[in-house]
Amino acid sequence: MSTRNSEKNSQFLFADEPAPQKTAKPEKDHAQKLLDWLQRWSKDTVCVRDIRIFGPKSIRDGKKGIAAAEVLALRGWLVPLKKWRYDMHKWQIVRKPIAHPTVTAETTE
């Protein structure tokens, strides 16, 4: 049985050979994606609405965005602000002088 990948490159599979394993790149977790995006965000605060409209596509779901922001708040990258609505979430962004920050990065202050 043969499988054709493209016109120039043909690959043949035989019954006694195991199927080729696809190596998937590890997906960044949602908090790290949000942190990377926040480094390019020009405002001092961010809310769920901003994340849903302008944030990374993988966390534009409200629940994923809130969960990622709460992880960043626990790690010190975001500070929750007082909300005037029961369903609003807003955070102050903590800017740290780190070139490529990670969620678990610790700084000496």
N, C-alpha and C positions, 0 to 999 in steps of 0.2 A: 504494500500500500504506500503510496507516495503523497506527499503534501508539497504544494508549491508555495514558496514564500514570495517570490517575485519572478519576473521573466528571466533575469540573468542568474539568480541564485536559487537552485533547486535543492531541497533537502528531502532525503528519503528516510522513512522510519521502518524498522523491521520489527517483527513480532517479539523477538527475543531481547531487544534492546529496551531499556527503561525510557520512559518519556523524558524529554529534556526539562530540567527544572528552570523555571523563570525566577530570576533574582529581582526582587522588588526593592526599590530604594526605601529606606525607612522614612515614614511620613513624620514630619515635625508635629509635635503635639500642638493643640490649639492655643495654649498659653504662649508658647514660643512664637507662633505665627503672629499673635496679637502684639507681643513685645516688639517684634521686628517691624511691624506696621506702625506702632506708636513712635518709633524712632524717626519716622518720616512725617508724622502728624504735626502740623505747625501750631496747633492751639495748645493751651495749657491744660485744658480739661477735655474729657471725652465722656460721652454718654452712650447708652445702648443704641439710640437712634443713629449716632455717628458710625458705630461699628456695623450696624445693619446696612447702612447706605454705602459707606466708603471703605469698610474694612475688608480683610481677606475673604474671598468667596467661601472658603470652607467653614467660616464661623459667622456667616451672616444670619444664621438662625439665631433667634433671640436667646434661647436657652444655652446654646454653645458659647455665645458671646459673653453672657453673664457669668457662666462658669469659668471661662478663661480669664475674665477680668477679676473675679474673686481670687483665683490662684495668684495673679499678679499682685493683688492687694495683700495677700498673705506673705508674699515674698518681698514686699516693700517697694514695688515699682508703681503702684497706684495707691492713692489715699481716698477712701470714700468721702463724699461730700454730703452735707445735709440735703435731704430731698424735701420738696414741698408737695409732692404727690406720692401716694402710697405705691404706685406702680413705676416710679422713676428710679433709675440707677445712674449716678454720675460720679466720676472720679477725677481727682487731681493727678496729673502725670508727674512722677518724680524723675527728673532728668539726672542721670549719673554719667560722669565722664569716662565711659567705657566704649571702646571701638566696636566690638561685636558682642553685645550683652547676651547673656543667657538667663533663663528664668531663675536658675539656682545660683547665679553669680553673687558673691558677697563682696562688699567694698569696705575699706577701712575709712571711717569718717571721723 
